[in-house]
Amino acid sequence: MSSAIDEARLRSLTPSVLAILVRRGADFAAAEDAVQDALLEALRVWPGDPPRDPKGWLVTVAWRRFLDATRADTARRRREDLVDEEPEPGPAGSTDDTLQLYFLCAHPSLSPSSAVALTLRAVGGLTTRQIAQAYLVPEATMAQRISRAKRTVSGVRFDQPGDVATVLRVLYLVFNEGYSGDVDLAAEAIRLTRQLAAAFDHPEVAGLLALMLLHHARRAGRTAPDGSLVPLAEQDRGTWDTGLIAEGVGILQVALSRDRLGEFQAQAAIAALHADAPTAEETDWVQIVEWYDELVGLTDSPVVRLNRAVAVGEADGARAGLAELAALDGSLPRYTAVAAYLHERDGDLETAARLYAEAARKAPNLAERDHLTRQAARLNSRGSR
């Protein structure tokens, strides 16, 4: 058994092992530390001596580490009455509190960044170093963020009902971080959402999983060999992962059949229409606009209205798109880039070039800035001929 397989198995078992310790009476923060210790021990021991019951092994080792830490800490001796007997090693039982752990890590008292970090650590089983590398921050900074988050939720009752919408937003934040360091956060978000879908039968959980799969399927086509961004219309659709697309569409169809539409299902439906088009020219923009109408009704989000303006521009012409855009706040992220695109579609290349250059100055990252700068240069060179 390779260490890579061990790590994958370990990370899938992390939330249920942590949940068992908390259910037994362990403080969340102390339990999480103990589980991390058990994971490190498993990585050391399992390659040469794999256990017959991996979950039971982890529970036993983590519980012992928790007991050792508790007994060594004189300030916590009052908790000895909770843990004065160590359970005998054996099967960990079938009760799965994974869902409650998701709710706890996405508790509304946490900031979004703290909820994401705690979810990756406690539910995802990532180390503090891995999370810090993924978010490009110092390990000490991430350790402080996670420590504060653990202290915040330590007093929360584990049996309180949680808000699935908050959990989904946290997982979507993880997914949108994409890839950096040695952790593929998009793949990690998909893994955790699969796990949530297995524990919680809800159409919006399925909708988010479908959305992630459909977006992830296009990943290989999003960048050129030199690392530059490739717009959706210019992507080589032969690079898209047809297996992920088929899986995403299948999951979405089942979710939509339950007639409990939510925003992630609507977003997934839009992504499915893009994935279904053999070429950019064959995209069903009229139906995409209809789904954006549903999404606006669900969220009334200015960002959704901005994306809808692009779809209207494709379905009904650039002038119609610009009319939709005129009703929106010009300070919205990507507003200027959208305006540039629609003006180019309308034939006003001089205005489009100026707006592309302005959008480049506002771009949130280097790749997007470079792409917008190239668009401005392309139009300027065309105008000078």
KASUL-V893439 format. One record per helix or strand of 3 or more residues. SS is the DSSP state (~ for helix, > for strand). FROM is the first residue (numbers start at 0). TO is the last residue. If there is no record, write none. Layout:
ss: (SS/SS)
from: (FROM/FROM)
to: (TO/TO)
This chain:
ss: (~/~/~/~/~/~/~/~/~/~/~/~/~/~/~/~/~/~/~/~/~/~/~)
from: (2/27/53/73/97/111/127/138/163/184/202/218/231/236/241/262/279/284/301/317/334/348/365)
to: (22/44/71/80/104/122/133/152/176/198/216/220/233/238/255/275/281/298/315/325/344/361/382)
